[in-house]
Amino acid sequence: MTGPGDAAARPPVLAAGCALWRRSPYDGRLELGLVHRPKYDDWSWPKGKLKRGEDALSGAMREVLEETGMTCEPGPPLPTAHYLADGRPKEVRYWAARATGGAFAPNREVDRVMWLPPAAARNRLTHDRDRRLVDALLAVLRAGAHEA
């Protein structure tokens, strides 16, 4: 039986983001875009809370632009992450997204963006839940579900 203060009884915080990718401008190899959040001192995918009434894909695209300065072309959905954040359930929907342009400028939430090959990105990501998205993204790209 759950009480009113139990995390499971509370509605989840809804968020969305993208597993951002591009082809290297130098050698054409696949690179994944990660963000560093100084507040948490972690490396993750660009993501954030949805605004009231905002659909998840629009929120994901907005967060990528706000955090990385990059525009992107969304691809297939990736697995949704479920976890506790500050004792409250959080649900983050993700999409594969190809970076199409833009430029990074440090901001309040993100102080660095790093483009890495998949293996290096997997190692750089702070949380296991984010590492799992590397494999999901690679599977989508291998399947040709999104132009690689």
N, C-alpha and C positions, 0 to 999 in steps of 0.2 A: 504494500500500500504506500502511495506517495503522498507526501504532505505538500502544502502550498509553496514551501521553500525549496523543494527538490528540483534539481536541474531538469530532470526528465519531464516534469510537469509544466515547464515554461516553454513558450513557443521559441523556436530557434531564431537566431539572428540570421537574416538572409543576406548573402553576399555573392559576388560573381567575379570571375577573372578569366585570364587567358594564359595558355601555354604558348608564349610568343616565340616565333621562329622566323628565320630568314636564311638566305644563301649568303655566305661571306662575300663581301665586295672584292676580296683579294684572291680567293682560290675557288669560290663556288661551293664550298663545303657547308653542310648544315650547321647552323648556330642557333642556340636557344638563348632567349633574353630573360635574364634574372634581375630582380631589384633588391637593393639593400635598404632595409628600413632601420634608421638609427635608433628609433624609439625602442625597438626590440633587439637590435643588433643581430638581425637575421637576414638570410638570403631566401627569397621566395619568388613566386610568380606574381605579376601585377594583378591585384585583386582589391576589392573593397566592398563595403556595405552598400546595399541597394537603397536608393531614395524612395520615399513613399510613392507607391503607384508605378514605379519603374520596373520594366520587365528585365529579366536576368541578362539577356544578351545585350541589350542597350547599356545596362550597368557595367557589364564586362568591358565593352568597347570604351565607355567613358573612363573607367578606371585605368585602362591601358594608356589612353591619351593623357590623363592627368598625371599618372605616375612616371611614364617613360617619355612623353612627348611624341610618341609614335602613333601614326594611324595604322590600322590593320584591317585585313580582310578575314572575317570569321570563317571558320571551317566547321567540321563536325563537333558535336558535344563530346566531352571527355568525362570520365567518372566524377561524380559529385563527392566532395569531401564532407564528412560529418565529424565534428570534434567539439570538445568543450573549450571555450575561451572565457577566461575570467569567471569560471563556474557556470556558464550559460551555454546551452547547445548552440552550435553554429553550423550552418549549411552553406557550402560554397560550391556553386555550379561553375564549371569550366568549359571552355571551348579551345580547340586548336585555332591559332590565328597567325597568319603570315603578315609580318611587318611590311608595310608598303611605303613608308616615308616618315619624315619628321626628324626631330633632333632632341636629344635629352638635355634638360637643364635641371640641376638640383632643385628640389622643392621641399616643402615642409615634411612630407611623408617619406620621400625617397632621396637619398644623397648620392647613390651610385647605380648605374645600370651596367651589367656585364654581359657580353655575348660570348658564349662558350660552346665548344663541341658537346654533344650529348653526354659522353662519359664524364667530362669535367663538370658539366652542369649538375649531373646527378650527385657528384661528390661535393659540390659547393652548396647545394640546397641544405638548409638547416633541418627541416622536418621530414620524417619518413613519408608522411602523407603527400608531400610535394614531390618527393623522389619517384613515387609510383606513377605520377603523371608523365614523367619522361618516357617510360615504357609505353604508356597509352598513346602518347603523341607519336612516337616512332612507329607504332603499329598502324595508326591512321595514315601516316605518310607513306609507309610501305604498301599499304593496301590501295594507295592511289585515290583515297577518298577525298583528298584535297591536293591540289597541284603542288608538287614538291619540286 
